[in-house]
Amino acid sequence: MQTLDYFFTLMSPFSYLGHDAFLALAKKYDAEVRFRPIRIMELFAANGGLPLAKRAPARQQYRLIELQRWRDARALSLNLVPKHFPTSPERADRAVVAITRMGADPSDYMAATYRSLWAEDKDISQEATIVDNLRRTGHDAERVLADADSDAVGQVLLDNTAEATGLNLPGVPGYVRAAEPFWGQDRLDLLEQALASDRAAFAAR
């Protein structure tokens, strides 16, 4: 069985756009997915990325075009300028770690959280939103949040961020197969080629 590391933050629109397609791809090839939320601003600082507001105007405008293209391609609802963006994804991301530590699948909770921000104009930093998404996707919200707030879960986010940095990911989503990074949901076709052929991983020389 092949293993795929999925680096993301629930604040990322491109992680949202790729979420269902990536999971379908992993299922198609019977690949194990490891869910790895990160601290995106720390990744940017380490690997040369910039927060949206600090990017050149041309890049900001091009991003809006790309979001519209992929919104249509994936047939998903997405507000180009959501009411609560940017916001802090920290606690929502921590909940993913807590769910996996309990041996459960976080993917439905993640999908609900992505939609909350990008399609429903909800603030994913707010406890009420997190609790609602957890309960609607079958999780014990109080238990999940108790673990999410622990130092151990915070350390997992730090470790994930350090690993993503070391893999030279410039941003998210990042999908990693056999230490080979694929940055961006628009690279899923290339990831599928790698999974289908089970080829040796490419590496920077």
C-alpha positions in Angstrom: 0.0 0.0 0.0 1.3 3.5 -0.9 1.1 6.3 1.6 0.3 9.9 0.9 0.9 12.8 3.3 -1.6 15.5 3.0 -0.3 18.9 4.2 -3.0 21.6 4.5 -4.7 24.3 6.5 -8.4 24.5 6.7 -8.1 28.2 5.7 -6.8 27.4 2.3 -9.2 27.8 -0.7 -7.0 25.6 -2.9 -6.9 22.9 -0.2 -10.7 23.1 -0.2 -10.9 22.8 -4.0 -8.6 19.7 -4.0 -10.0 18.0 -1.0 -12.6 15.7 -2.4 -10.6 15.0 -5.6 -7.5 14.1 -3.7 -9.4 11.7 -1.4 -11.1 10.1 -4.4 -7.7 9.6 -5.9 -6.2 8.0 -2.8 -9.2 5.7 -2.6 -8.8 4.7 -6.2 -5.3 3.6 -5.6 -5.9 2.2 -2.1 -3.4 4.6 -0.7 -3.2 5.4 3.0 -3.7 9.2 3.7 -1.9 10.8 6.6 -3.6 14.2 7.5 -1.0 16.8 8.3 -2.3 20.3 9.2 0.4 22.9 9.3 1.0 26.5 10.4 0.9 28.2 7.0 2.5 31.5 8.0 5.5 29.7 9.4 5.8 27.7 6.2 5.7 30.9 4.2 8.4 32.5 6.3 10.7 29.5 5.9 10.2 28.8 2.2 9.7 32.2 0.7 5.9 32.4 0.4 3.9 35.5 1.2 0.6 36.1 2.9 -2.1 37.1 0.4 -2.1 40.8 1.4 1.6 41.1 0.8 1.6 39.6 -2.7 2.0 41.7 -5.8 -1.3 43.0 -7.2 -0.9 41.0 -10.3 -0.6 37.8 -8.3 -3.6 38.7 -6.2 -5.7 39.2 -9.3 -4.5 36.1 -11.0 -5.4 34.1 -7.9 -9.0 35.3 -8.3 -9.1 34.0 -11.9 -7.6 30.6 -10.8 -10.2 30.3 -8.1 -13.0 30.8 -10.6 -11.5 28.3 -13.0 -11.2 25.6 -10.4 -14.5 26.4 -8.7 -16.1 25.6 -12.1 -13.9 22.6 -12.8 -14.6 21.0 -9.4 -18.3 22.1 -9.4 -18.0 23.5 -5.9 -19.5 26.6 -4.2 -16.8 29.2 -3.4 -17.1 32.8 -2.4 -14.1 34.7 -3.9 -14.1 37.2 -1.0 -15.6 35.3 2.0 -16.7 37.3 5.0 -14.3 35.8 7.4 -11.0 35.6 5.5 -8.3 35.7 6.6 -9.0 34.2 10.0 -7.1 31.9 12.4 -7.5 28.3 11.4 -5.4 27.1 14.4 -8.1 25.5 16.5 -10.0 24.0 13.6 -6.7 22.5 12.3 -5.9 21.2 15.7 -9.2 19.4 15.8 -8.1 17.4 12.8 -5.1 16.1 14.7 -7.2 15.3 17.7 -9.6 13.3 15.6 -6.8 11.3 14.0 -5.3 10.7 17.5 -8.6 9.1 18.4 -8.4 6.7 15.5 -11.2 8.4 13.5 -11.4 9.8 10.0 -11.3 13.6 9.9 -12.1 14.0 6.2 -15.8 14.8 6.6 -15.1 17.3 9.3 -12.5 18.9 7.1 -14.9 19.1 4.2 -17.5 20.8 6.4 -15.0 23.3 7.7 -13.7 24.2 4.3 -17.3 24.8 3.2 -18.0 26.8 6.3 -15.4 29.4 5.4 -15.5 29.3 1.6 -19.2 28.7 0.9 -21.2 29.5 4.0 -19.5 32.7 5.3 -18.8 31.3 8.7 -15.8 32.1 10.9 -13.9 28.8 11.4 -11.9 30.4 14.3 -15.0 30.5 16.4 -15.8 27.6 18.8 -19.4 27.5 17.8 -18.5 26.8 14.2 -16.0 24.2 15.1 -18.4 22.4 17.5 -21.2 22.5 14.9 -18.9 21.0 12.2 -17.7 18.3 14.6 -21.2 17.3 15.7 -22.6 17.3 12.2 -19.9 14.9 11.1 -20.3 12.5 13.9 -17.6 13.5 16.4 -17.7 14.1 20.1 -17.0 17.8 20.0 -16.1 18.3 23.7 -13.7 15.4 23.6 -12.1 16.5 20.4 -11.6 20.1 21.5 -10.2 19.0 24.9 -7.5 17.1 23.1 -7.1 19.8 20.4 -6.2 22.3 23.0 -3.4 20.2 24.4 0.3 20.9 24.1 0.8 17.5 22.4 -1.5 18.5 19.6 0.2 21.9 19.2 3.5 20.1 18.9 2.1 17.9 16.1 1.3 21.1 14.1 4.9 22.3 14.7 6.3 19.0 13.6 4.1 18.9 10.5 5.2 22.4 9.6 8.9 21.5 10.0 8.4 18.4 7.8 6.6 20.4 5.1 9.4 23.0 5.2 12.0 20.3 4.8 10.2 18.9 1.8 10.5 22.3 0.2 6.7 22.8 -0.1 6.1 26.5 -0.8 2.4 26.3 0.3 -0.6 24.2 0.5 -2.1 21.9 -0.3 0.9 19.6 -0.5 0.6 16.0 -1.3 3.7 13.8 -0.7 4.4 10.4 -2.0 7.7 8.6 -1.1 9.2 12.0 -0.1 8.3 13.5 -3.5 6.2 16.7 -3.0 3.3 17.7 -5.2 2.4 21.3 -4.5 -1.1 22.4 -5.4 -4.4 20.7 -6.2 -3.7 21.3 -9.8 -1.0 18.7 -9.6 -3.3 15.9 -8.8 -3.0 14.5 -12.4 0.7 14.2 -11.9 0.2 12.5 -8.6 -2.1 10.0 -10.2 0.5 9.2 -12.8 3.0 8.5 -10.0 0.5 6.3 -8.2 -0.5 4.4 -11.3 3.0 3.6 -12.3 4.4 3.2 -8.8 7.6 4.8 -10.2 10.6 5.8 -8.1 10.3 9.2 -6.5 11.8 12.3 -8.2 14.2 14.3 -6.0 16.0 17.7 -6.2 19.6 17.1 -7.3 
